[in-house]
């Protein structure tokens, strides 16, 4: 029988100490700033804080987010296959897993050199039109650019797509390098993917992309992020919800110290 928590157990009249069951976390072994085997990512640090609050040791099941099938396949082969208990970052209300209450909200951002002083405040800002735009594939940013005809029929070199979350295995930092080297004029990306690297780029402006409507349809660029557990594991979800509620200030501090933009 799997027992959670440390406590005495009587066996044939002898009291034994029962070790705490581990909190097992599914994570990528080499995908900073999210996670790595050395525990340097912000998801590693959140997982450590949660395990400590639960009074349980932390163990990992390592698997790449960026293999064939992407994040959905990662969830299927790890969490759904019962190789671990929880993943640290998953959009709240995901249809793929049971999600906890959100522990942070962040957003997509425009990133460009401060010296350019571009007047970019939304996807519909006229200042975007003449610029070479970099974005991540299969994200709301790509969808937004397609809706505004940036991609279909655009001249060669007008947009640059990055595959850092796909099978290429590149660090998200390559997007900032491309911006610094002038290969793109403005980058649109999920802020937590680059937040830890922005400290070395103090000359870059970072502007959150606001939620908006296009052709009457809502466009979402700010997302509440949760921890994910398997469907049916309501007991663990409740325990994690309690940790998030009681330790929200600590979790927020970990995120901000690691460069993650946390929306109010």
MOHUBEL-V637326 format. One record per backbone hydrogen bond with DSSP energy under -0.5 kcal/mol. CO is the residue of the C=O (numbers start at 0). NH is the residue of the N-H. Records with the same first field share a line. If there is no record, write none. Layout:
CO=NH / NH
This chain:
0=2
2=20
6=17
8=10 / 15
10=13
12=14
13=10 / 15
15=8 / 17
16=18
17=6
21=23
22=58
23=84 / 85
24=60
25=87
26=62
28=36
30=33 / 34
31=171
32=41
33=42 / 43
34=30
35=38
40=44
41=45
42=46
43=47
44=48
45=49
46=50
47=51
48=52
49=53
50=54 / 55
51=54
56=22
58=24
59=61
60=26
63=66
66=69
68=71 / 72
69=73
70=74
71=75
72=76
73=77
74=79
77=82 / 83
78=81
85=25
86=227
89=225
90=93
97=228
103=224
104=262
105=222
106=190
107=208
108=188
109=206
110=186
111=204
112=115 / 116
113=116
117=119
118=120 / 126
120=209
121=124
124=127
125=128
127=130
130=132
131=184 / 185
132=159
133=187
134=161
135=138 / 141
138=142
139=143
140=144
141=145
142=146
143=147
144=149 / 150
145=148
150=153
154=157
157=132
159=134
161=136
162=165 / 167
165=168
170=173
171=174 / 175
172=176
173=177
174=178
175=179
176=180
177=182 / 183
178=181
185=133
186=110 / 188
187=135
188=108
189=192
190=193 / 194
193=196 / 197
194=197
196=199
197=200
200=203
202=113
204=111
206=109
207=209
211=218
213=216
216=213
218=211
220=107
222=105
223=91
224=102 / 103
225=89
226=99
227=86
228=97
229=232
231=233
232=236
233=237
234=238
235=239
236=240
237=241
238=242
239=243
240=244
241=245
242=246
244=247
246=250
247=251
248=252
249=253
250=254
251=255
252=256
253=257
254=257 / 259
255=258
259=261
260=262
